[in-house]
């Protein structure tokens, strides 16, 4: 492949803040100033108000935004097993980074990767990004830290060993932006993931009113999780204190995001860079008695921010209809003018929705989990239906048995917090939504078979 640099080819950057709730961002209406740089980015692009993930674990989510595919879960766990991955590869599955490499892009993922997630990337972290500052000279580590916050990308920082992953990610990203001319760069920040990390400079920005004690919300059945929380939060913490921790971590990653945007503008690359800002899944602070975690298929765990910025897109536009993380890949290929076969993607090109040619591109979002809980769900704009195979599999020791049984149905217009399960009161609607879910699963299986056949034919003939 000839990798001649082309000015016309846009650079592509994914900025991912793990476990980020859109409702805690200013551009999504939050009362606090947690995200000034992200808010400005939204004004320079398109913000999707109702974007959703199809999974609530990072590893499974990655297939949404890197391959535009949903694999039906066969085995319990955080990641896909061998049979699940075989169904992806045997049915013509291909990653965005592989497609971009064939079109002359250098590909970078700034996070620790293992297994299938390494495929197609020229560079990724092979070790844990959480490298400590020099411990033998405490005062020097403080000086270096201050220099990072003040100067960020200066040459003197080239050999610093960073305390936090976010600092290393940002520093290396800046070097890549300055050096490379045609790149796909993924920045995956974990600071907004429990236990919500940030430097002391970003603490105590948000004063809190009195609220319920956090540890009173935790299930007594999960001693290991209680111990984990005790190691990371003050024992007297209230729910609002935890929210403040979370907001501080957002403010920190917003600061790092600002450095990336500033560098792009300094290098005159901002206009010719497709920026996709999003999260892999949401986070429940205490909703549904799910504390500082993201299991459960409620919107707190599945609703994600999504912002697209590029010179060919409108400015300061908001899109209300349902979209999914799976829609990112076909949209990127369309913006980059790279031809692809839509059969091999579950997602849809967002450009007709952005331009107004289409009023909506999807009727529903399918969701699935199988870790602490085993559940499937289908969400339309008005309703959400959830099911578990049994009451035992609908129960989680971390959430005080607050989940609503094997079948759940919510009217999202009247009850956006999904607090009242109306399954028993609406048997007809329940069956309609169940049929939607069953048909969606059949459609996934049929698509997989069509893809497999097309792949075989392409290899034989």
C-alpha positions as CSV (number, residue, x, y, z in Angstrom):
1,X,0.0,0.0,0.0
2,X,1.4,3.4,-1.0
3,X,1.2,5.6,2.1
4,X,1.9,8.9,0.4
5,X,0.6,11.7,2.6
6,X,-2.4,13.5,1.2
7,X,-3.5,16.9,2.3
8,X,-7.1,16.1,1.2
9,X,-7.4,13.1,3.4
10,X,-8.7,14.1,6.8
11,X,-7.0,13.0,10.0
12,X,-9.3,11.2,12.4
13,X,-9.3,11.4,16.2
14,X,-11.5,9.5,18.7
15,X,-11.6,11.1,22.2
16,X,-13.2,8.6,24.6
17,X,-14.0,9.3,28.2
18,X,-14.7,6.0,29.8
19,X,-18.0,5.7,31.7
20,X,-19.0,9.3,31.0
21,X,-22.7,10.3,31.6
22,X,-23.8,13.0,29.1
23,X,-26.0,14.5,31.7
24,X,-22.9,15.7,33.6
25,X,-21.6,17.8,30.6
26,X,-22.5,21.4,30.2
27,X,-23.4,21.0,26.5
28,X,-26.0,18.4,27.6
29,X,-27.6,20.9,30.0
30,X,-25.6,20.3,33.2
31,X,-25.7,23.1,35.8
32,X,-22.0,22.8,36.6
33,X,-19.1,24.0,34.5
34,X,-17.4,20.6,34.2
35,X,-16.7,20.7,30.5
36,X,-15.8,24.1,28.9
37,X,-13.6,22.6,26.2
38,X,-16.0,19.8,25.3
39,X,-18.8,22.4,25.3
40,X,-16.8,24.5,22.8
41,X,-16.2,21.5,20.7
42,X,-19.9,20.8,20.5
43,X,-20.5,24.4,19.2
44,X,-18.0,23.7,16.4
45,X,-19.8,20.5,15.4
46,X,-22.8,18.3,15.8
47,X,-24.1,17.0,19.2
48,X,-26.3,13.9,19.3
49,X,-28.8,14.1,22.2
50,X,-29.8,10.5,22.2
51,X,-26.8,8.3,21.4
52,X,-26.6,4.8,23.0
53,X,-24.2,2.0,23.4
54,X,-25.3,-1.6,22.9
55,X,-23.1,-2.9,25.8
56,X,-22.1,-1.7,29.2
57,X,-18.6,-3.2,29.4
58,X,-15.7,-1.4,27.7
59,X,-14.2,-4.4,25.8
60,X,-17.5,-5.4,24.3
61,X,-18.4,-1.7,23.5
62,X,-15.2,-1.4,21.5
63,X,-16.7,-3.6,18.8
64,X,-19.5,-1.0,18.4
65,X,-17.2,1.9,17.7
66,X,-14.3,0.1,15.9
67,X,-16.2,-2.4,13.8
68,X,-19.9,-1.3,13.8
69,X,-21.0,-4.7,14.9
70,X,-23.0,-6.3,17.7
71,X,-22.1,-9.9,18.6
72,X,-24.8,-11.8,20.5
73,X,-23.4,-12.9,23.8
74,X,-22.8,-16.6,24.2
75,X,-20.7,-16.6,27.4
76,X,-20.7,-14.5,30.6
77,X,-17.8,-12.1,31.0
78,X,-16.3,-8.7,30.3
79,X,-15.1,-9.7,26.8
80,X,-16.0,-11.8,23.8
81,X,-15.1,-15.5,23.9
82,X,-13.5,-17.4,21.0
83,X,-16.8,-18.6,19.5
84,X,-18.2,-15.0,19.5
85,X,-15.1,-13.6,17.8
86,X,-15.2,-16.4,15.3
87,X,-18.7,-15.4,14.3
88,X,-17.3,-11.9,13.7
89,X,-14.3,-12.9,11.6
90,X,-16.2,-15.7,9.7
91,X,-18.8,-13.2,8.7
92,X,-16.5,-10.7,7.1
93,X,-15.9,-8.5,10.2
94,X,-13.3,-5.8,9.7
95,X,-12.1,-3.0,11.9
96,X,-12.1,0.6,11.1
97,X,-8.3,0.8,11.7
98,X,-7.7,-2.0,9.2
99,X,-9.7,-0.2,6.5
100,X,-7.9,3.1,7.2
101,X,-4.5,1.4,7.1
102,X,-5.3,0.1,3.6
103,X,-6.0,3.7,2.7
104,X,-2.6,5.0,3.9
105,X,-3.4,6.0,7.5
106,X,-1.0,5.4,10.5
107,X,-3.1,4.0,13.3
108,X,-2.6,4.7,17.1
109,X,-4.6,3.7,20.1
110,X,-3.3,5.4,23.3
111,X,-4.4,2.9,25.9
112,X,-3.2,-0.6,27.1
113,X,-4.6,-3.1,24.6
114,X,-4.7,-6.9,24.6
115,X,-6.3,-9.6,22.5
116,X,-8.4,-8.7,19.5
117,X,-8.4,-5.0,20.2
118,X,-4.7,-4.8,19.0
119,X,-5.7,-5.8,15.5
120,X,-4.9,-3.1,12.9
121,X,-3.1,-0.6,15.2
122,X,0.5,0.4,14.4
123,X,1.0,1.6,18.0
124,X,-0.7,1.0,21.4
125,X,0.4,0.8,25.0
126,X,2.0,-2.6,25.6
127,X,2.4,-1.8,29.3
128,X,0.1,-0.2,31.9
129,X,-0.1,3.5,31.2
130,X,-0.2,4.3,34.9
131,X,3.5,4.9,35.4
132,X,4.6,6.6,38.6
133,X,6.6,9.9,38.8
134,X,10.1,9.6,40.1
135,X,9.6,8.6,43.7
136,X,13.1,9.1,45.0
137,X,12.9,12.9,44.5
138,X,9.4,14.0,45.8
139,X,10.0,17.7,45.2
140,X,11.1,17.1,41.7
141,X,8.0,15.1,40.8
142,X,5.9,18.1,41.9
143,X,7.9,20.4,39.7
144,X,7.6,18.2,36.7
145,X,3.9,17.9,37.4
146,X,3.5,21.7,37.5
147,X,5.5,21.9,34.2
148,X,3.1,19.5,32.5
149,X,0.0,21.5,33.5
150,X,1.7,24.8,32.4
151,X,3.5,23.7,29.2
152,X,2.1,20.2,28.3
153,X,3.8,19.4,25.1
154,X,7.2,21.1,25.5
155,X,10.3,19.1,24.6
156,X,11.5,19.0,28.2
157,X,8.6,16.6,28.9
158,X,9.7,14.0,26.5
159,X,11.3,11.8,29.1
160,X,8.9,12.3,32.0
161,X,7.4,9.3,33.5
162,X,3.8,10.3,34.2
163,X,1.8,9.6,37.2
164,X,-1.6,9.4,35.5
165,X,-2.6,7.7,32.3
166,X,-4.3,10.8,31.1
167,X,-1.1,12.8,31.2
168,X,0.8,10.2,29.2
169,X,-2.0,9.8,26.7
170,X,-2.2,13.6,26.1
171,X,1.6,14.0,25.8
172,X,2.0,11.2,23.3
173,X,-1.1,12.3,21.3
174,X,0.5,15.8,21.0
175,X,3.7,14.3,19.6
176,X,1.7,12.2,17.1
177,X,-0.3,15.2,15.9
178,X,2.9,17.2,15.4
179,X,4.7,14.4,13.6
180,X,2.2,12.5,11.5
181,X,0.3,13.9,8.5
182,X,-2.3,11.2,8.0
183,X,-3.4,9.5,11.1
184,X,-6.2,7.7,13.0
185,X,-5.7,8.4,16.7
186,X,-7.7,7.0,19.6
187,X,-7.4,8.6,23.0
188,X,-9.1,6.5,25.6
189,X,-9.2,8.2,29.0
190,X,-10.1,6.2,32.1
191,X,-10.2,9.0,34.7
192,X,-14.0,9.2,34.6
193,X,-14.2,5.5,35.3
194,X,-14.7,4.5,39.0
195,X,-12.9,5.5,41.3
196,X,-12.8,8.9,39.4
197,X,-9.2,10.1,39.3
198,X,-7.9,13.6,39.0
199,X,-4.9,15.6,40.4
200,X,-5.3,17.7,43.5
201,X,-5.4,20.8,41.3
202,X,-8.9,19.8,40.2
203,X,-10.3,18.9,43.5
204,X,-13.0,20.8,45.6
205,X,-14.3,22.7,42.6
206,X,-17.8,21.7,43.3
207,X,-19.3,22.3,46.8
208,X,-22.1,19.9,47.7
209,X,-25.3,20.0,49.7
210,X,-26.1,17.4,52.3
211,X,-27.4,14.1,50.9
212,X,-27.7,10.4,51.8
213,X,-24.6,8.6,53.1
214,X,-23.0,6.7,50.2
215,X,-22.0,3.6,52.1
216,X,-25.6,3.2,53.3
217,X,-26.5,2.6,49.6
218,X,-24.1,-0.3,49.1
219,X,-25.4,-3.8,49.3
220,X,-24.2,-5.7,52.4
221,X,-24.0,-8.8,50.2
222,X,-20.9,-7.6,48.4
223,X,-18.1,-7.2,50.9
224,X,-15.4,-7.1,48.2
225,X,-17.0,-4.1,46.5
226,X,-17.5,-2.4,49.9
227,X,-13.8,-2.8,50.6
228,X,-13.0,-1.4,47.1
229,X,-15.1,1.7,47.8
230,X,-13.6,2.1,51.3
231,X,-10.1,2.2,49.7
232,X,-11.2,5.0,47.3
233,X,-13.7,7.1,49.1
234,X,-14.0,8.6,52.6
235,X,-16.2,6.5,54.9
236,X,-18.3,9.6,55.6
237,X,-18.9,10.4,51.9
238,X,-22.4,11.3,50.9
239,X,-23.9,10.6,47.4
240,X,-23.3,14.2,46.5
241,X,-19.7,14.0,47.5
242,X,-19.3,11.1,45.0
243,X,-20.9,13.1,42.3
244,X,-18.4,15.9,43.0
245,X,-15.6,13.4,42.6
246,X,-17.0,12.3,39.3
247,X,-17.4,15.9,38.1
248,X,-13.8,16.7,39.1
249,X,-12.6,13.8,37.0
250,X,-14.6,15.1,34.0
251,X,-13.1,18.6,34.5
252,X,-9.7,17.0,34.5
253,X,-10.2,15.1,31.2
254,X,-11.9,18.2,29.7
255,X,-8.6,20.0,30.5
256,X,-6.6,17.3,28.7
257,X,-9.1,17.4,25.8
258,X,-8.5,21.2,25.5
259,X,-4.8,20.6,25.1
260,X,-5.5,18.3,22.1
261,X,-7.8,20.8,20.4
262,X,-5.3,23.6,21.1
263,X,-2.5,21.6,19.5
264,X,-4.6,20.8,16.4
265,X,-5.3,24.5,15.9
266,X,-1.7,25.5,16.5
267,X,-0.6,23.0,13.8
268,X,-3.4,24.2,11.4
269,X,-4.9,20.7,11.5
270,X,-8.2,21.3,13.2
271,X,-10.3,22.0,10.1
272,X,-9.0,18.9,8.4
273,X,-9.5,16.6,11.4
274,X,-12.6,14.6,12.0
275,X,-13.0,14.6,15.8
276,X,-15.4,12.1,17.4
277,X,-16.0,12.7,21.1
278,X,-17.9,10.0,22.9
279,X,-18.0,7.5,25.8
280,X,-18.2,3.7,25.6
281,X,-21.0,3.5,28.2
282,X,-22.6,5.6,31.0
283,X,-22.4,5.4,34.7
284,X,-24.8,5.0,37.6
285,X,-23.8,6.9,40.7
286,X,-26.7,5.6,42.8
287,X,-29.6,5.3,40.5
288,X,-31.5,2.1,40.7
289,X,-29.4,1.3,43.7
290,X,-26.5,0.7,41.3
291,X,-23.6,2.6,42.9
292,X,-20.5,3.8,41.0
293,X,-20.9,1.2,38.4
294,X,-22.5,0.7,35.0
295,X,-24.3,-2.7,35.0
296,X,-28.0,-2.7,34.3
297,X,-29.4,-1.6,30.9
298,X,-31.0,1.6,32.3
299,X,-30.2,4.8,30.4
300,X,-27.8,5.9,33.2
301,X,-25.5,3.1,32.0
302,X,-26.3,3.1,28.3
303,X,-26.9,6.7,27.3
304,X,-23.6,8.2,26.0
305,X,-22.4,11.6,24.7
306,X,-21.6,11.8,21.0
307,X,-20.1,14.9,19.3
308,X,-18.8,15.1,15.7
309,X,-16.6,18.0,14.5
310,X,-15.2,18.5,11.0
311,X,-15.1,21.3,8.4
312,X,-17.7,19.6,6.2
313,X,-20.3,19.4,9.1
314,X,-22.6,22.1,10.3
315,X,-21.7,24.1,13.4
316,X,-23.6,24.1,16.7
317,X,-26.2,21.6,15.6
318,X,-28.1,19.2,17.8
319,X,-29.7,16.0,16.6
320,X,-32.5,14.4,18.6
321,X,-33.4,11.1,17.0
322,X,-31.9,7.8,18.2
323,X,-28.3,7.0,17.1
324,X,-25.9,4.3,18.3
325,X,-22.1,4.0,18.7
326,X,-22.3,1.5,15.8
327,X,-23.1,4.5,13.5
328,X,-19.6,6.0,14.0
329,X,-17.7,3.7,11.6
330,X,-19.9,4.1,8.5
331,X,-20.0,7.9,9.1
332,X,-16.3,8.2,9.4
333,X,-15.8,6.2,6.1
334,X,-18.4,8.5,4.4
335,X,-16.7,11.7,5.6
336,X,-13.3,10.3,4.5
337,X,-14.8,9.3,1.2
338,X,-13.7,5.7,1.6
339,X,-16.0,3.1,-0.1
340,X,-17.3,0.3,2.0
341,X,-20.0,-2.4,1.9
342,X,-22.8,-1.5,4.3
343,X,-23.8,-5.2,4.6
344,X,-20.9,-5.7,6.9
345,X,-21.9,-3.0,9.4
346,X,-24.7,-2.9,11.9
347,X,-24.5,0.9,12.1
348,X,-25.8,3.5,9.7
349,X,-24.3,6.6,8.1
350,X,-25.2,9.6,10.2
351,X,-24.7,12.2,7.3
352,X,-28.3,11.9,5.9
353,X,-29.6,12.6,9.5
354,X,-27.2,15.5,9.9
355,X,-28.1,17.1,6.6
356,X,-31.8,16.7,7.1
357,X,-32.3,14.3,4.3
358,X,-33.5,11.7,6.8
359,X,-35.7,12.5,9.8
360,X,-34.5,9.4,11.6
361,X,-32.2,6.4,10.8
362,X,-33.2,3.8,13.3
363,X,-36.4,2.9,15.1
364,X,-34.7,1.2,18.1
365,X,-31.5,0.4,19.9
366,X,-30.7,-3.2,21.0
367,X,-28.8,-3.7,24.2
368,X,-27.3,-6.7,26.0
369,X,-25.3,-7.6,29.1
370,X,-24.1,-10.8,30.8
371,X,-21.8,-10.1,33.7
372,X,-23.4,-9.3,37.0
373,X,-26.8,-9.5,35.4
374,X,-28.0,-11.3,32.3
375,X,-30.3,-9.0,30.3
376,X,-31.4,-8.0,26.9
377,X,-33.3,-4.8,26.0
378,X,-34.8,-2.9,23.2
379,X,-35.2,0.9,23.4
380,X,-37.4,3.0,21.2
381,X,-37.8,6.8,21.6
382,X,-40.9,6.2,23.8
383,X,-40.4,2.8,25.5
384,X,-37.8,0.4,26.8
385,X,-38.4,-3.3,27.3
386,X,-35.9,-5.5,29.3
387,X,-35.9,-9.3,29.9
388,X,-33.8,-11.8,31.8
389,X,-34.0,-15.6,31.5
390,X,-34.8,-16.0,35.2
391,X,-35.2,-14.0,38.4
392,X,-31.9,-15.3,39.6
393,X,-30.1,-13.8,36.5
394,X,-32.0,-10.6,37.0
395,X,-30.6,-10.1,40.5
396,X,-27.3,-8.5,41.3
397,X,-25.7,-8.6,44.8
398,X,-24.3,-5.1,44.2
399,X,-27.7,-3.4,43.8
400,X,-29.7,-4.4,46.9
401,X,-32.1,-6.6,44.9
402,X,-33.8,-3.5,43.6
403,X,-34.2,-4.6,40.0
404,X,-37.7,-5.2,38.9
405,X,-37.8,-8.9,38.0
406,X,-37.6,-10.9,34.8
407,X,-39.6,-8.5,32.6
408,X,-39.4,-4.7,32.7
409,X,-41.2,-2.1,30.7
410,X,-40.8,1.7,31.0
411,X,-42.6,4.6,29.4
412,X,-39.6,6.9,28.8
413,X,-41.7,10.0,28.0
414,X,-43.6,9.9,31.3
415,X,-40.8,8.2,33.3
416,X,-37.3,9.0,31.9
417,X,-35.7,7.8,35.1
418,X,-37.1,4.3,34.6
419,X,-38.5,4.1,38.1
420,X,-41.9,2.5,37.4
421,X,-42.0,-0.9,35.8
422,X,-45.3,-1.0,33.9
423,X,-45.0,-4.5,32.5
424,X,-48.0,-5.9,34.5
425,X,-50.2,-3.0,33.7
426,X,-49.6,-3.1,29.9
427,X,-49.6,-6.8,28.7
428,X,-50.4,-5.8,25.1
429,X,-47.6,-3.2,24.9
430,X,-45.3,-5.7,26.7
431,X,-45.8,-8.3,24.0
432,X,-45.3,-5.7,21.2
433,X,-42.0,-4.7,22.6
434,X,-41.0,-8.3,23.2
435,X,-41.7,-9.1,19.5
436,X,-39.5,-6.1,18.5
437,X,-36.7,-7.6,20.6
438,X,-37.1,-11.1,19.2
439,X,-37.3,-9.8,15.6
440,X,-34.1,-7.8,16.1
441,X,-32.2,-10.9,17.4
442,X,-33.5,-12.8,14.3
443,X,-32.3,-10.0,12.1
444,X,-28.8,-10.1,13.6
445,X,-28.6,-13.8,13.0
446,X,-29.8,-13.5,9.4
447,X,-27.4,-10.7,8.7
448,X,-24.5,-12.8,10.1
449,X,-25.4,-15.6,7.8
450,X,-25.7,-13.3,4.7
451,X,-22.3,-11.8,5.6
452,X,-20.7,-15.3,6.0
453,X,-22.1,-16.4,2.6
454,X,-20.9,-13.2,0.9
455,X,-17.4,-13.6,2.4
456,X,-17.1,-17.2,1.3
457,X,-18.2,-16.3,-2.3
458,X,-15.7,-13.5,-2.4
459,X,-12.9,-15.9,-1.4
460,X,-13.9,-18.7,-3.8
461,X,-14.7,-16.6,-6.9
